[in-house]
Amino acid sequence: MDVTVILGKHADDKRILNGLTKEDIKKTIKFGGKIKQTDGYLASYTYIKVAYKELKPNVYFVKTVYVY
């Protein structure tokens, strides 16, 4: 299963600021624990959290990314 991510400007800025790759984001969505939010999901994997929504199967729009 291949995952396609579309990064919003805010998510891409946060990704660069935190030194994360698109692969890190894909792994978080694919393998992380998921919590349902009002408009999408929050995935958590290792030290990364990704807020996203599913546009269609295996295609995700990433709203924000952060480390904790």
Biopython code that builds the backbone (N, CA, C, O; Angstrom):
import numpy as np
from Bio.PDB.StructureBuilder import StructureBuilder

atoms = [
    (1, "MET", "N", (0.845, -1.184, 0.000)),
    (1, "MET", "CA", (0.000, 0.000, 0.000)),
    (1, "MET", "C", (0.886, 1.241, 0.000)),
    (1, "MET", "O", (1.663, 1.463, 0.929)),
    (2, "ASP", "N", (0.763, 2.030, -1.033)),
    (2, "ASP", "CA", (1.522, 3.272, -1.127)),
    (2, "ASP", "C", (0.626, 4.417, -0.689)),
    (2, "ASP", "O", (-0.549, 4.481, -1.047)),
    (3, "VAL", "N", (1.202, 5.317, 0.092)),
    (3, "VAL", "CA", (0.464, 6.456, 0.622)),
    (3, "VAL", "C", (0.903, 7.715, -0.116)),
    (3, "VAL", "O", (2.099, 7.951, -0.289)),
    (4, "THR", "N", (-0.061, 8.521, -0.549)),
    (4, "THR", "CA", (0.230, 9.805, -1.184)),
    (4, "THR", "C", (-0.184, 10.913, -0.226)),
    (4, "THR", "O", (-1.311, 10.935, 0.268)),
    (5, "VAL", "N", (0.747, 11.835, 0.031)),
    (5, "VAL", "CA", (0.428, 12.954, 0.916)),
    (5, "VAL", "C", (0.497, 14.258, 0.139)),
    (5, "VAL", "O", (1.396, 14.471, -0.674)),
    (6, "ILE", "N", (-0.465, 15.120, 0.404)),
    (6, "ILE", "CA", (-0.496, 16.472, -0.143)),
    (6, "ILE", "C", (-0.342, 17.398, 1.053)),
    (6, "ILE", "O", (-1.172, 17.392, 1.962)),
    (7, "LEU", "N", (0.710, 18.182, 1.051)),
    (7, "LEU", "CA", (0.996, 19.050, 2.180)),
    (7, "LEU", "C", (0.453, 20.453, 1.944)),
    (7, "LEU", "O", (0.709, 21.058, 0.903)),
    (8, "GLY", "N", (-0.290, 20.962, 2.906)),
    (8, "GLY", "CA", (-0.687, 22.363, 2.882)),
    (8, "GLY", "C", (0.535, 23.223, 3.183)),
    (8, "GLY", "O", (1.549, 22.701, 3.645)),
    (9, "LYS", "N", (0.465, 24.499, 2.938)),
    (9, "LYS", "CA", (1.614, 25.389, 3.166)),
    (9, "LYS", "C", (2.060, 25.344, 4.618)),
    (9, "LYS", "O", (3.256, 25.257, 4.897)),
    (10, "HIS", "N", (1.108, 25.404, 5.550)),
    (10, "HIS", "CA", (1.458, 25.369, 6.968)),
    (10, "HIS", "C", (2.170, 24.061, 7.321)),
    (10, "HIS", "O", (3.180, 24.074, 8.023)),
    (11, "ALA", "N", (1.647, 22.940, 6.838)),
    (11, "ALA", "CA", (2.255, 21.641, 7.127)),
    (11, "ALA", "C", (3.665, 21.551, 6.547)),
    (11, "ALA", "O", (4.568, 21.023, 7.195)),
    (12, "ASP", "N", (3.856, 22.061, 5.341)),
    (12, "ASP", "CA", (5.181, 22.003, 4.727)),
    (12, "ASP", "C", (6.165, 22.901, 5.478)),
    (12, "ASP", "O", (7.324, 22.530, 5.666)),
    (13, "ASP", "N", (5.709, 24.076, 5.907)),
    (13, "ASP", "CA", (6.578, 24.956, 6.697)),
    (13, "ASP", "C", (6.981, 24.295, 8.003)),
    (13, "ASP", "O", (8.149, 24.351, 8.388)),
    (14, "LYS", "N", (6.028, 23.665, 8.697)),
    (14, "LYS", "CA", (6.317, 22.987, 9.959)),
    (14, "LYS", "C", (7.228, 21.781, 9.744)),
    (14, "LYS", "O", (8.091, 21.492, 10.572)),
    (15, "ARG", "N", (7.031, 21.086, 8.635)),
    (15, "ARG", "CA", (7.870, 19.928, 8.310)),
    (15, "ARG", "C", (9.323, 20.359, 8.182)),
    (15, "ARG", "O", (10.216, 19.731, 8.751)),
    (16, "ILE", "N", (9.556, 21.424, 7.440)),
    (16, "ILE", "CA", (10.915, 21.927, 7.233)),
    (16, "ILE", "C", (11.501, 22.437, 8.547)),
    (16, "ILE", "O", (12.657, 22.156, 8.865)),
    (17, "LEU", "N", (10.709, 23.184, 9.306)),
    (17, "LEU", "CA", (11.159, 23.733, 10.580)),
    (17, "LEU", "C", (11.590, 22.639, 11.554)),
    (17, "LEU", "O", (12.558, 22.806, 12.297)),
    (18, "ASN", "N", (10.864, 21.517, 11.546)),
    (18, "ASN", "CA", (11.160, 20.414, 12.464)),
    (18, "ASN", "C", (12.110, 19.372, 11.883)),
    (18, "ASN", "O", (12.416, 18.380, 12.545)),
    (19, "GLY", "N", (12.579, 19.583, 10.656)),
    (19, "GLY", "CA", (13.540, 18.663, 10.045)),
    (19, "GLY", "C", (12.962, 17.306, 9.712)),
    (19, "GLY", "O", (13.653, 16.294, 9.827)),
    (20, "LEU", "N", (11.701, 17.267, 9.298)),
    (20, "LEU", "CA", (11.045, 16.008, 8.957)),
    (20, "LEU", "C", (10.985, 15.825, 7.444)),
    (20, "LEU", "O", (10.994, 16.797, 6.689)),
    (21, "THR", "N", (10.926, 14.586, 7.019)),
    (21, "THR", "CA", (10.807, 14.282, 5.591)),
    (21, "THR", "C", (9.369, 13.866, 5.289)),
    (21, "THR", "O", (8.582, 13.596, 6.196)),
    (22, "LYS", "N", (9.045, 13.820, 4.006)),
    (22, "LYS", "CA", (7.725, 13.326, 3.606)),
    (22, "LYS", "C", (7.571, 11.859, 3.995)),
    (22, "LYS", "O", (6.465, 11.414, 4.304)),
    (23, "GLU", "N", (8.668, 11.106, 3.981)),
    (23, "GLU", "CA", (8.627, 9.700, 4.388)),
    (23, "GLU", "C", (8.245, 9.581, 5.861)),
    (23, "GLU", "O", (7.498, 8.676, 6.233)),
    (24, "ASP", "N", (8.753, 10.487, 6.708)),
    (24, "ASP", "CA", (8.380, 10.489, 8.128)),
    (24, "ASP", "C", (6.868, 10.680, 8.270)),
    (24, "ASP", "O", (6.221, 10.008, 9.074)),
    (25, "ILE", "N", (6.321, 11.592, 7.489)),
    (25, "ILE", "CA", (4.884, 11.867, 7.538)),
    (25, "ILE", "C", (4.088, 10.656, 7.051)),
    (25, "ILE", "O", (3.080, 10.290, 7.654)),
    (26, "LYS", "N", (4.538, 10.039, 5.966)),
    (26, "LYS", "CA", (3.859, 8.852, 5.441)),
    (26, "LYS", "C", (3.870, 7.717, 6.457)),
    (26, "LYS", "O", (2.854, 7.046, 6.640)),
    (27, "LYS", "N", (5.007, 7.490, 7.122)),
    (27, "LYS", "CA", (5.097, 6.436, 8.141)),
    (27, "LYS", "C", (4.150, 6.718, 9.296)),
    (27, "LYS", "O", (3.515, 5.804, 9.822)),
    (28, "THR", "N", (4.053, 7.984, 9.692)),
    (28, "THR", "CA", (3.162, 8.351, 10.799)),
    (28, "THR", "C", (1.712, 8.063, 10.440)),
    (28, "THR", "O", (0.964, 7.528, 11.258)),
    (29, "ILE", "N", (1.313, 8.411, 9.234)),
    (29, "ILE", "CA", (-0.065, 8.151, 8.799)),
    (29, "ILE", "C", (-0.311, 6.649, 8.662)),
    (29, "ILE", "O", (-1.369, 6.154, 9.050)),
    (30, "LYS", "N", (0.651, 5.935, 8.118)),
    (30, "LYS", "CA", (0.481, 4.513, 7.838)),
    (30, "LYS", "C", (0.517, 3.652, 9.103)),
    (30, "LYS", "O", (-0.303, 2.746, 9.255)),
    (31, "PHE", "N", (1.450, 3.921, 10.003)),
    (31, "PHE", "CA", (1.669, 3.046, 11.148)),
    (31, "PHE", "C", (1.221, 3.622, 12.495)),
    (31, "PHE", "O", (1.119, 2.886, 13.477)),
    (32, "GLY", "N", (0.957, 4.918, 12.550)),
    (32, "GLY", "CA", (0.661, 5.561, 13.825)),
    (32, "GLY", "C", (-0.738, 5.295, 14.348)),
    (32, "GLY", "O", (-1.642, 4.899, 13.612)),
    (33, "GLY", "N", (-0.882, 5.523, 15.637)),
    (33, "GLY", "CA", (-2.198, 5.457, 16.256)),
    (33, "GLY", "C", (-3.017, 6.652, 15.814)),
    (33, "GLY", "O", (-2.486, 7.753, 15.670)),
    (34, "LYS", "N", (-4.301, 6.448, 15.599)),
    (34, "LYS", "CA", (-5.146, 7.510, 15.048)),
    (34, "LYS", "C", (-6.266, 7.885, 16.011)),
    (34, "LYS", "O", (-6.891, 7.026, 16.634)),
    (35, "ILE", "N", (-6.500, 9.185, 16.115)),
    (35, "ILE", "CA", (-7.603, 9.725, 16.908)),
    (35, "ILE", "C", (-8.484, 10.525, 15.960)),
    (35, "ILE", "O", (-7.999, 11.390, 15.230)),
    (36, "LYS", "N", (-9.785, 10.230, 15.974)),
    (36, "LYS", "CA", (-10.735, 10.958, 15.116)),
    (36, "LYS", "C", (-10.893, 12.373, 15.638)),
    (36, "LYS", "O", (-11.074, 12.589, 16.836)),
    (37, "GLN", "N", (-10.822, 13.341, 14.726)),
    (37, "GLN", "CA", (-11.057, 14.732, 15.056)),
    (37, "GLN", "C", (-12.278, 15.222, 14.282)),
    (37, "GLN", "O", (-12.864, 14.472, 13.501)),
    (38, "THR", "N", (-12.656, 16.470, 14.498)),
    (38, "THR", "CA", (-13.839, 17.022, 13.848)),
    (38, "THR", "C", (-13.763, 16.882, 12.333)),
    (38, "THR", "O", (-14.724, 16.448, 11.697)),
    (39, "ASP", "N", (-12.628, 17.247, 11.757)),
    (39, "ASP", "CA", (-12.472, 17.192, 10.296)),
    (39, "ASP", "C", (-11.198, 16.436, 9.944)),
    (39, "ASP", "O", (-10.249, 17.022, 9.424)),
    (40, "GLY", "N", (-11.173, 15.139, 10.227)),
    (40, "GLY", "CA", (-10.015, 14.330, 9.888)),
    (40, "GLY", "C", (-9.507, 13.521, 11.065)),
    (40, "GLY", "O", (-10.280, 13.093, 11.921)),
    (41, "TYR", "N", (-8.184, 13.314, 11.098)),
    (41, "TYR", "CA", (-7.557, 12.464, 12.099)),
    (41, "TYR", "C", (-6.272, 13.101, 12.606)),
    (41, "TYR", "O", (-5.690, 13.971, 11.959)),
    (42, "LEU", "N", (-5.843, 12.645, 13.785)),
    (42, "LEU", "CA", (-4.548, 12.998, 14.337)),
    (42, "LEU", "C", (-3.801, 11.690, 14.526)),
    (42, "LEU", "O", (-4.210, 10.846, 15.323)),
    (43, "ALA", "N", (-2.704, 11.519, 13.792)),
    (43, "ALA", "CA", (-1.896, 10.307, 13.892)),
    (43, "ALA", "C", (-0.649, 10.602, 14.708)),
    (43, "ALA", "O", (-0.056, 11.674, 14.593)),
    (44, "SER", "N", (-0.256, 9.633, 15.539)),
    (44, "SER", "CA", (0.912, 9.784, 16.386)),
    (44, "SER", "C", (1.801, 8.559, 16.231)),
    (44, "SER", "O", (1.346, 7.429, 16.403)),
    (45, "TYR", "N", (3.071, 8.787, 15.905)),
    (45, "TYR", "CA", (4.021, 7.693, 15.703)),
    (45, "TYR", "C", (5.406, 8.188, 16.103)),
    (45, "TYR", "O", (5.854, 9.232, 15.627)),
    (46, "THR", "N", (6.070, 7.464, 16.953)),
    (46, "THR", "CA", (7.339, 7.856, 17.582)),
    (46, "THR", "C", (7.174, 9.243, 18.194)),
    (46, "THR", "O", (6.360, 9.408, 19.102)),
    (47, "TYR", "N", (7.907, 10.229, 17.735)),
    (47, "TYR", "CA", (7.856, 11.582, 18.304)),
    (47, "TYR", "C", (7.116, 12.560, 17.389)),
    (47, "TYR", "O", (7.215, 13.772, 17.580)),
    (48, "ILE", "N", (6.382, 12.055, 16.407)),
    (48, "ILE", "CA", (5.734, 12.894, 15.393)),
    (48, "ILE", "C", (4.218, 12.793, 15.507)),
    (48, "ILE", "O", (3.677, 11.713, 15.746)),
    (49, "LYS", "N", (3.540, 13.917, 15.336)),
    (49, "LYS", "CA", (2.073, 13.941, 15.222)),
    (49, "LYS", "C", (1.706, 14.638, 13.913)),
    (49, "LYS", "O", (2.309, 15.641, 13.532)),
    (50, "VAL", "N", (0.707, 14.083, 13.241)),
    (50, "VAL", "CA", (0.265, 14.608, 11.948)),
    (50, "VAL", "C", (-1.257, 14.755, 11.977)),
    (50, "VAL", "O", (-1.974, 13.791, 12.244)),
    (51, "ALA", "N", (-1.742, 15.960, 11.703)),
    (51, "ALA", "CA", (-3.183, 16.197, 11.551)),
    (51, "ALA", "C", (-3.489, 16.180, 10.059)),
    (51, "ALA", "O", (-2.889, 16.923, 9.282)),
    (52, "TYR", "N", (-4.426, 15.326, 9.670)),
    (52, "TYR", "CA", (-4.699, 15.153, 8.241)),
    (52, "TYR", "C", (-6.144, 14.750, 8.018)),
    (52, "TYR", "O", (-6.869, 14.412, 8.954)),
    (53, "LYS", "N", (-6.548, 14.794, 6.746)),
    (53, "LYS", "CA", (-7.838, 14.216, 6.368)),
    (53, "LYS", "C", (-7.663, 13.405, 5.095)),
    (53, "LYS", "O", (-6.814, 13.706, 4.257)),
    (54, "GLU", "N", (-8.477, 12.381, 4.969)),
    (54, "GLU", "CA", (-8.387, 11.479, 3.824)),
    (54, "GLU", "C", (-9.246, 12.026, 2.696)),
    (54, "GLU", "O", (-10.450, 12.223, 2.858)),
    (55, "LEU", "N", (-8.615, 12.272, 1.544)),
    (55, "LEU", "CA", (-9.346, 12.783, 0.386)),
    (55, "LEU", "C", (-9.981, 11.633, -0.396)),
    (55, "LEU", "O", (-11.127, 11.733, -0.834)),
    (56, "LYS", "N", (-9.241, 10.553, -0.567)),
    (56, "LYS", "CA", (-9.714, 9.311, -1.160)),
    (56, "LYS", "C", (-8.787, 8.212, -0.657)),
    (56, "LYS", "O", (-7.786, 8.527, -0.014)),
    (57, "PRO", "N", (-9.067, 6.962, -0.911)),
    (57, "PRO", "CA", (-8.210, 5.906, -0.353)),
    (57, "PRO", "C", (-6.725, 6.123, -0.681)),
    (57, "PRO", "O", (-6.332, 6.261, -1.840)),
    (58, "ASN", "N", (-5.926, 6.147, 0.379)),
    (58, "ASN", "CA", (-4.464, 6.298, 0.296)),
    (58, "ASN", "C", (-4.002, 7.663, -0.212)),
    (58, "ASN", "O", (-2.843, 7.809, -0.599)),
    (59, "VAL", "N", (-4.873, 8.653, -0.220)),
    (59, "VAL", "CA", (-4.504, 10.031, -0.565)),
    (59, "VAL", "C", (-4.928, 10.922, 0.601)),
    (59, "VAL", "O", (-6.106, 10.971, 0.957)),
    (60, "TYR", "N", (-3.958, 11.626, 1.193)),
    (60, "TYR", "CA", (-4.209, 12.382, 2.405)),
    (60, "TYR", "C", (-3.750, 13.829, 2.259)),
    (60, "TYR", "O", (-2.702, 14.109, 1.678)),
    (61, "PHE", "N", (-4.553, 14.737, 2.795)),
    (61, "PHE", "CA", (-4.179, 16.150, 2.863)),
    (61, "PHE", "C", (-3.700, 16.406, 4.282)),
    (61, "PHE", "O", (-4.449, 16.217, 5.240)),
    (62, "VAL", "N", (-2.444, 16.839, 4.416)),
    (62, "VAL", "CA", (-1.838, 17.072, 5.724)),
    (62, "VAL", "C", (-2.019, 18.538, 6.094)),
    (62, "VAL", "O", (-1.589, 19.433, 5.366)),
    (63, "LYS", "N", (-2.669, 18.772, 7.247)),
    (63, "LYS", "CA", (-2.941, 20.129, 7.720)),
    (63, "LYS", "C", (-1.774, 20.684, 8.519)),
    (63, "LYS", "O", (-1.364, 21.827, 8.318)),
    (64, "THR", "N", (-1.236, 19.870, 9.429)),
    (64, "THR", "CA", (-0.082, 20.309, 10.212)),
    (64, "THR", "C", (0.708, 19.098, 10.703)),
    (64, "THR", "O", (0.207, 17.975, 10.754)),
    (65, "VAL", "N", (1.950, 19.371, 11.056)),
    (65, "VAL", "CA", (2.879, 18.348, 11.544)),
    (65, "VAL", "C", (3.616, 18.943, 12.721)),
    (65, "VAL", "O", (4.017, 20.106, 12.678)),
    (66, "TYR", "N", (3.802, 18.162, 13.774)),
    (66, "TYR", "CA", (4.637, 18.658, 14.876)),
    (66, "TYR", "C", (5.308, 17.516, 15.609)),
    (66, "TYR", "O", (4.892, 16.362, 15.517)),
    (67, "VAL", "N", (6.347, 17.859, 16.331)),
    (67, "VAL", "CA", (7.085, 16.888, 17.146)),
    (67, "VAL", "C", (6.790, 17.175, 18.601)),
    (67, "VAL", "O", (6.487, 18.308, 18.973)),
    (68, "TYR", "N", (6.882, 16.135, 19.430)),
    (68, "TYR", "CA", (6.650, 16.318, 20.860)),
    (68, "TYR", "C", (7.651, 15.547, 21.660)),
    (68, "TYR", "O", (7.614, 15.579, 22.891)),
]
sb = StructureBuilder()
sb.init_structure("model")
sb.init_model(0)
sb.init_chain("A")
sb.init_seg("    ")
for serial, (resi, resn, name, xyz) in enumerate(atoms, 1):
    if name == "N":
        sb.init_residue(resn, " ", resi, " ")
    sb.init_atom(name, np.array(xyz, "f"), 0.0, 1.0, " ", f" {name:<3s}", serial, name[0])
structure = sb.get_structure()
